[in-house]
Amino acid sequence: KGALDWRRDQYAIDATITGPLASLTINDGRTDLRSNVSGETSLQASAREDGDFWLKNGLTLETQLDADFENTIRLNEASVSTGDGSRFTGDAAYRLEDGSISLDGDLVATPDLVALLAPGATAQGNITGDIDLSGPLDRFTLKAARETPLLKFEDGSFPPMNIKAGLSGLPSLPTGEISARASNDAPRRLNAQLRSSEDGA
C-alpha cells in the first residue's frame, strides 16, 4: 500500500510493501520512478532458522535511503539491529559500477551472535567497537578497534582484550597489522604483521 504525488520533477512517495518474510516502508520519500529513490526507510525481516546468520534472529534496518540505481546506493544514519541485541550504527554505501562498498560506524556483537559466527566459542559479554571498511568486496580495506570480553573455548580461553586492526587486500590477500593486549593490564600482548603476495604466499 502507498501513495504517489507528483512534485515538480519527481514523485513524493509513502509506501509499505509487505511479504511473508519481510516488510519495507518508505516515508517522506522521493522518486523519479526510474533510477532514484530516497527517504526515511525501514526494513523488518522475520527470524529464519534456515537463513544466513544475520537473519536467524530477525533483523531491523532504519536509515535515510539515498539510492541511485545507476550509480551508488547510500544508507545514511543507518541503524541495524538483530533480535539478539546485536547492532550497527553508522553509514554505508555500495557502488554498483565497480562493486565497492564502504561501511563506517559502531558495532556491538552479543554472545548469541558470537556463538553463531564461531561455534564452540562462548563470550562472557558483548564485543564492542568501531569499524571502517572500504573497497571492492574481493579486495577491501578494514580498520577496526574492538573490545572483547572473556572468550571461552573447549580447549582454553582468551582474557578480555583490546584489539586494533589495519588490514588491506581482504579477504584473500591480507596485508597490514593486528595488535591486541589484555584489557586488565595483564602482561599479554600480540603484535602481528601480515604480508600477502598476488600468488597467495
MARLUM-767431 format. One record per atom (N, C-alpha, C, CB): residue in one letter; x, y, z. Coordinates in steps of 0.1 Angstrom, whole numbers, plus 5000, padded with zeros to 4 digits. Glycine has a CB too. Example, Ala and Ser with C-alpha at 12.3 -4.5 7.8 and 13.67 -1.06 7.14 Angstrom:
<nodes>
A513249435078;A512349555078;A513249675078;A511349555090;S512849785071;S513749895071;S512950005079;S514149945057;
</nodes>
This chain:
<nodes>
K500849885000;K500050005000;K500950125000;K499050005012;G500350244995;G501150364995;G500550464987;G502550334990;A501250584985;A500750694977;A501850754970;A500050794987;L501550804957;L502550874949;L501851014946;L502850794936;D502651124948;D502151254944;D503251324936;D501851334957;W502851384924;W503751454916;W504251584922;W503151474902;R505551604923;R506151724929;R507251774919;R506751694943;R506951864910;R507851924901;R508451814892;R508951994908;D509751784894;D510451684885;D510551544891;D511751734882;Q509751524902;Q509851384908;Q508551364916;Q511051374917;Y508351244921;Y507251204928;Y507551194943;Y506651064924;A506651234951;A506651214966;A506051074968;A505951324974;I506750994977;I506250864979;I506250824994;I507250764972;D505150764998;D504950705011;D504350565008;D504050785021;A505150465012;A504650325008;A505150225018;A505150294994;T504450115019;T504749995026;T504549875018;T504049985040;I505649795016;I505549665009;I505749555019;I506649654998;T504749465020;T504849355030;T504849225023;T503649365040;G505749135027;G505848995022;G505748895033;G507048975013;P505848775030;P505848665041;P507048675050;P505748535034;L508148725045;L509448725053;L509848865058;L510448655046;A509348965051;A509849095055;A508849205050;A511249125048;S509049325056;S508249445052;S509249565050;S507149475062;L508949645040;L509749765037;L508849885037;L510449745024;T509249985044;T508450115045;T509350235041;T507850135059;I508850315032;I509450445029;I508550555032;I509850445014;N508950645040;N508250765044;N508850895040;N507950775059;D508150995036;D508651125031;D509651105021;D509251205043;G509351015011;G510350975001;G510151054988;G510250834998;R511151034979;R511151104966;R511650994956;R512051224966;T511150994944;T511550904934;T511250964920;T510850764935;D512050924910;D511750964896;D511150844888;D513051014889;L510850734896;L510250614890;L511150544880;L508950644884;R512450584879;R513350524870;R514550474878;R513850634860;S515450554883;S516650504889;S516950564903;S517750534880;N516150664907;N516450724920;N515250714930;N516750874918;V515650684942;V514650684953;V515350714966;V513950544954;S514750804974;S515250844987;S514150854997;S516150974986;G514550855010;G513550885020;G513850805033;G512250845015;E513050825043;E513250755056;E512750615054;E512450835067;T513650525056;T513350385052;T513450285063;T514250335040;S512550195064;S512650095075;S512349955069;S511550125086;L513249855072;L513049715068;L512949635080;L514249675059;Q511949545080;Q511749445091;Q511849315085;Q510449475099;A512749225089;A512949095084;A512648995096;A514349065078;S511848895093;S511548795103;S512648705106;S510248715099;A512748645118;A513748545121;A513548425112;A513648505136;R514748375108;R514748255099;R515748155103;R514948295084;E515348045109;E516247945114;E517147885103;E515447825120;D516647885090;D517447825079;D518147935071;D516547745070;G518048065076;G518648175069;G520148195072;G517848295071;D520748295066;D522148335069;D522148375084;D522648445060;F523348385089;F523548405103;F522948545108;F525048405107;W522948635099;W522448775102;W520948775102;W523048875093;L520248665097;L518748665097;L518248565107;L518348625083;K519048485113;K518548385122;K517748445134;K519648305128;N518048565139;N517348625150;N516448735146;N518348665160;G516248755133;G515448865128;G516348985126;G514248895137;L515949085118;L516749205116;L515849325113;L517649175104;T516249435119;T515649565116;T516649665111;T514949615129;L516249735100;L517149835094;L516349965094;L517649795080;E516850075099;E516350205098;E517350295092;E515750255112;T517050375082;T518050455076;T517450565067;T518950375067;Q518250665064;Q517950765054;Q518450715041;Q518450905058;L517650655033;L518050595020;L518250705009;L516950495015;D519350695002;D519650774991;D520250684980;D520650894994;A519350634971;A519750534961;A519650584947;A518850414963;D520750574940;D520750604926;D521150464920;D521850714922;F520250394914;F520550254909;F521350244897;F519250184907;E521850364892;E522750364881;E524150404886;E522350464870;N524250424899;N525550474905;N525850414919;N525550624905;T525250484929;T525550444943;T524350434951;T526550544949;I524250334960;I523150324970;I523750364984;I522550174970;R523250464990;R523750505003;R522750485014;R524150665002;L523250435025;L522450425037;L523050515047;L522450275043;N522350635048;N522850735058;N522250725071;N522650875052;E522950755082;E522450745095;E521750615098;E521450865098;A522350505094;A521750375094;A521850315108;A522450275084;S520850235112;S520850155124;S520350025121;S519950225135;V521149925123;V520749785120;V520849705133;V521749715109;S519849635137;S519749555149;S519149425146;S519049635160;T519649325154;T519049185153;T518349155166;T520149085151;G517549045165;G516749005176;G517448975189;G515848895173;D518748945188;D519548915200;D520249035206;D520648815196;G520049155200;G520549275205;G521849325199;G520849255220;S522349255189;S523549295182;S523149415173;S524149185173;R524049515170;R523649625163;R524849695156;R522849725172;F524549765145;F525449855139;F524849995137;F525849795125;T525550095140;T525050235137;T526150305130;T524650305151;G525750375119;G526750445111;G526250465097;G528050375111;D527150475087;D526850505073;D527350395065;D527450645069;A526750365054;A527150255045;A526850305030;A526550125048;A527550245021;A527350275007;A527850164998;A528050405002;Y527150144986;Y527550044977;Y527550104963;Y526649914977;R528750094956;R528850144943;R528550034933;R530250214940;L527550054925;L527149944915;L528149934904;L525749974910;E528750044900;E529650044889;E530849954891;E530150184886;D531449954903;D532649864905;D532449774916;D533849954907;G531349764922;G531049664933;G531749704946;G531449534929;S532249824948;S532949864960;S531949904971;S533949974958;I532349884984;I531449914995;I532250015004;I531049795002;S531450085013;S532050155024;S531150135036;S532250305020;L531750125048;L530950105060;L531750175071;L530749945063;D531150255078;D531850335089;D530850355100;D532350475083;G531150295112;G530250315123;G530750225135;G528850275119;D529750215144;D529950135157;D529250005156;D529550225169;L529849905162;L529349765161;L529349705175;L530149685151;V528149635178;V528049565190;V527649425187;V527049625200;A528449325191;A528149185188;A527849115202;A529249115181;T526649055203;T526248995216;T526848855216;T524748995217;P526848785228;P527248645229;P526448555219;P527148595243;D525248585217;D524448495208;D525048505194;D522948535208;L525348625189;L525948645176;L527348575175;L525948785172;V528148595186;V529448535186;V529348375184;V530148565199;A528348325191;A528148175190;A527748135176;A527048135200;L526948215169;L526648185155;L527848195146;L525548275151;L528648295148;L529848315140;L530948215143;L530248455141;A531048185155;A532148095160;A531647985169;A533248175167;P531047875163;P530547765171;P531647715180;P530047655161;G531247695192;G532247645202;G532747755211;G533347565196;A532547885207;A533047995215;A531948045223;A533648105205;T532248085235;T531348145245;T531948285249;T531048055257;A531148395246;A531648525251;A530848555264;A531248625240;Q531648615273;Q531048645286;Q530548795286;Q532148635297;G530348845275;G529748985273;G529749025259;G530549085282;N529449145256;N529349195243;N530749235238;N528449325242;I530949215225;I532149265217;I531749405212;I532649165206;T532449505215;T532149645211;T533249705204;T531649725223;G532949815196;G534049885189;G533549955177;G535249805186;D534550005169;D534250075157;D534850005145;D534650225157;I534250035133;I534749965121;I534650065109;I533849835118;D535750055101;D535750135089;D536250045078;D536750265091;L535350015069;L535549925058;L535349985045;L534749795060;S536249965035;S536050035022;S536749955011;S536650175022;G536249964999;G536849904987;G536049794981;G538149844991;P536449734970;P535749624964;P535649504973;P536349584951;L534549424971;L534349304980;L535449204979;L533049244977;D536149194968;D537249094967;D538649154971;D537249044953;R538749284975;R540049334979;R539749464987;R540849374966;F539149444999;F538749565007;F539749595018;F537349545013;T539649715024;T540449755035;T539649765048;T541149895031;L540249725059;L539549725072;L540349795082;L539149585076;K539749895089;K540349955101;K539349925112;K540650105099;A539749875123;A538849845134;A539549855147;A538249705132;A538749895158;A539249885171;A538149815179;A539550035177;R538449705186;R537449625193;R537849605208;R537349495186;E536849595216;E537049545230;E536249415231;E536549655240;T536949315235;T536349185236;T536349145251;T537149075228;P535249065255;P535149015268;P535948885270;P533748985273;L535948815281;L536448685282;L535848595272;L536348635297;L536648525264;L536148435254;L536648295258;L536648465240;K535648205260;K535948065263;K535747965252;K535048025275;F536647875251;F536647765241;F536747635247;F537747785230;E536547525240;E536547395246;E537947365252;E536247295235;D539047415245;D540347385250;D541147505256;D541147335238;G540447605260;G541047725266;G540247845266;G542347745259;S540847955268;S540148085268;S541148205265;S539548105282;F540548315261;F541248435260;F540748545270;F541148495245;P541648615276;P541148725285;P540548835278;P542348775294;P539848925285;P539349045278;P540549125271;P538649145289;M540249165259;M541349225251;M540849355244;M541749125240;N541849435242;N541749555233;N542449525220;N542249685239;I541749525209;I542249475196;I542149585186;I541549345191;K543249615179;K543249715168;K543749645155;K544149835171;A543149675144;A543549615131;A543549715120;A542649495128;G544549705112;G544549785099;G545049695088;G545549915101;L544149645080;L544349545070;L543849585056;L543849415074;S544549555046;S544149575032;S544249445025;S544949685025;G543649445013;G543749315005;G542849205009;G545049265005;L541849235018;L540949135023;L539949105012;L540249185036;P539448975013;P539648875023;P540848775019;P538448785025;S541248775006;S542248665002;S543648705004;S541948634988;L544048835004;L545448875004;L545648975016;L545848934991;P545448935028;P545549035039;P546949085041;P545148965052;T547049215042;T548349285045;T548049395055;T548949345031;G548949405065;G548749505075;G549149465089;G547349555075;E548549515099;E548949495113;E547749465122;E549749615118;I547949375131;I546949345141;I547649355155;I546249205139;S547149435164;S547749435178;S546649405188;S548349575180;A547049345198;A546049315209;A546749315222;A545349175207;R546049355233;R546649355246;R545549325256;R547349485250;A545849265267;A544849235277;A544349365283;A545449135288;S543049375285;S542449495290;S542549515305;S541049505285;N542949405312;N543149415326;N544549435330;N542649285332;D545349485321;D546749525323;D547649405326;D546949615335;A547149285323;A548049165324;A549049175313;A547149035323;P550249115315;P551349125305;P551149025294;P552649085312;R550049045286;R549748965275;R549549065263;R548448875277;R550449045253;R550349135241;R550549045229;R551349245242;L549949095218;L550249035205;L550349145194;L549048935201;N551449135186;N551549225175;N551949145163;N552749335178;A551149145153;A551349065141;A551349155129;A550248955140;Q552349125120;Q552449195107;Q552149095097;Q553949255105;L551149125088;L550749035078;L551149085064;L549249005078;R551748995056;R552049035042;R551548925033;R553649055041;S551048965022;S550548875012;S550948914998;S548948865012;S551248824989;S551548854975;S550448804966;S552948784971;E550548844954;E549448814944;E549248664942;E549748884931;D550348584945;D550248444943;D549748374956;D551548384938;G549448454966;G548948394979;G549948364989;G548148274975;A551248384986;A552348354995;A552348455007;A553648354988;
</nodes>
